[in-house]
């Protein structure tokens, strides 16, 4: 009789345990750094050839650069100035337009990266909700099976007691 009582209590204690928690493996997030804006460096542009000038003073005599008050250009050298200015202005305009285009692309890439970060946050939220939902479902299923078991156990106990009372009453 004592063995049956011990087996009965072991059986009751073994089914009284809650279901294990559902802990799925987390997926690693992608990590990245924002792209930096492009900055123009015009120091690498080849400079136009130097103008050959003659330094003169107020008497129109050639002097060293420190004593000069005016410069003299030949026609050939003077004709280089407008062309050089046009080239320089064109380079400058091209460079700034390139900088704008590159920065638009960099902003676009950074927007994609921000979008990916938001998607990862959304994924983590769904993962957490899924885990909570799965744990709640398992707990509910366990509680339902325990309720079913205790109902059957009470019902069988009532039937056994009723049968014992009927047998004793006879």
C-alpha positions in Angstrom: 0.0 0.0 0.0 2.9 2.4 0.8 4.5 1.7 -2.5 1.2 2.7 -4.3 1.0 5.9 -2.3 4.6 6.8 -3.2 4.0 6.1 -6.9 0.8 8.1 -6.8 2.6 11.2 -5.3 5.5 10.8 -7.7 2.9 10.7 -10.6 1.1 13.8 -9.2 4.4 15.7 -8.8 5.7 14.8 -12.2 2.6 16.1 -14.1 2.5 19.3 -12.0 5.5 20.8 -13.9 4.9 23.7 -16.3 5.9 23.4 -20.0 9.4 24.5 -20.9 9.7 28.0 -22.3 10.0 28.4 -26.0 13.3 30.1 -26.8 14.1 30.1 -30.5 17.5 31.2 -31.8 17.8 34.9 -32.5 19.0 36.0 -36.0 21.9 38.4 -35.9 21.4 42.0 -37.2 23.4 43.5 -40.0 25.7 46.3 -38.7 27.0 49.1 -40.9 28.4 52.6 -40.7 26.8 55.6 -42.4 28.6 56.7 -45.6 30.3 60.0 -45.4 29.6 62.9 -47.7 31.9 63.4 -50.6 34.1 66.5 -50.4 35.8 68.0 -53.4 39.5 68.3 -53.4 40.6 70.6 -56.3 44.3 70.5 -55.3 44.9 67.6 -57.8 43.8 69.6 -60.8 46.7 70.5 -63.1 47.3 74.2 -63.1 47.5 76.1 -66.4 50.9 77.0 -67.7 52.4 80.1 -66.0 52.1 83.4 -67.8 55.4 85.0 -68.8 55.1 88.6 -67.6 57.5 91.5 -67.5 57.7 93.6 -64.4 58.0 97.3 -65.0 58.1 100.5 -63.0 56.3 103.8 -63.7 59.1 104.7 -66.2 58.3 101.5 -68.2 61.7 100.0 -67.4 62.1 96.4 -66.5 62.8 95.9 -62.7 62.7 93.1 -60.2 59.4 92.0 -58.8 59.8 93.9 -55.5 60.3 97.2 -57.3 57.6 96.7 -59.9 54.5 98.8 -60.0 53.0 97.3 -63.2 53.2 94.2 -65.3 53.5 93.9 -69.0 52.0 91.0 -71.1 52.7 90.3 -74.7 49.6 89.7 -77.0 50.2 86.0 -76.9 50.3 85.9 -73.1 47.3 88.3 -72.8 45.2 86.1 -75.1 45.7 83.1 -72.6 43.9 84.9 -69.8 40.2 84.6 -71.0 40.8 81.0 -72.0 42.3 80.1 -68.7 39.5 81.8 -66.8 36.9 79.9 -68.8 38.7 76.6 -68.2 38.9 77.3 -64.5 35.3 78.4 -64.2 34.2 75.2 -66.1 36.3 73.0 -63.9 34.8 74.6 -60.8 31.3 74.3 -62.0 31.8 70.6 -63.0 33.4 69.9 -59.6 30.5 71.4 -57.6 27.9 69.6 -59.8 29.8 66.3 -59.2 29.8 66.9 -55.5 26.0 67.5 -55.5 25.4 64.3 -57.5 27.7 62.2 -55.3 26.1 63.6 -52.1 22.7 62.7 -53.5 23.9 59.1 -54.0 25.4 59.1 -50.5 22.1 60.3 -49.0 20.3 57.6 -51.0 22.6 54.9 -49.6 22.2 56.3 -46.0 18.4 56.1 -46.5 18.7 52.5 -47.5 20.8 51.8 -44.5 18.2 53.5 -42.2 15.4 51.5 -43.9 17.4 48.3 -43.2 17.8 49.3 -39.6 14.1 49.9 -39.2 13.3 46.6 -40.8 15.6 44.9 -38.4 13.8 46.6 -35.5 10.5 45.4 -36.9 11.9 41.9 -37.3 13.1 41.9 -33.6 9.6 43.1 -32.5 7.9 40.4 -34.5 10.4 37.8 -33.1 9.6 38.9 -29.5 5.8 38.8 -30.2 6.1 35.4 -31.7 8.1 34.1 -28.7 5.5 35.5 -26.3 2.7 34.1 -28.3 4.3 30.6 -28.5 5.0 30.6 -24.7 1.4 31.7 -24.0 0.0 29.0 -26.3 2.1 26.3 -24.6 1.1 27.5 -21.2 -2.6 27.6 -22.2 -2.3 24.1 -23.7 -0.6 22.8 -20.5 -3.3 24.5 -18.3 -6.1 22.9 -20.4 -4.5 19.4 -20.1 -4.1 19.9 -16.4 -7.7 20.9 -16.1 -8.8 17.9 -18.1 -6.6 15.6 -15.9 -7.9 17.0 -12.6 -11.5 16.9 -13.9 -11.0 13.2 -14.8 -9.2 12.6 -11.5 -12.1 14.2 -9.5 -14.7 12.4 -11.4 -12.9 9.0 -10.9 -12.5 9.8 -7.2 -16.2 10.5 -6.9 -17.1 7.3 -8.7 -14.7 5.2 -6.6 -16.0 6.8 -3.4 -19.6 6.3 -4.6 -18.8 2.6 -5.3 -17.2 2.2 -1.9 -20.2 3.8 -0.2 -22.6 1.5 -2.2 -20.4 -1.6 -1.4 -20.3 -0.7 2.3 -24.1 0.1 2.3 -24.9 -3.4 1.0 
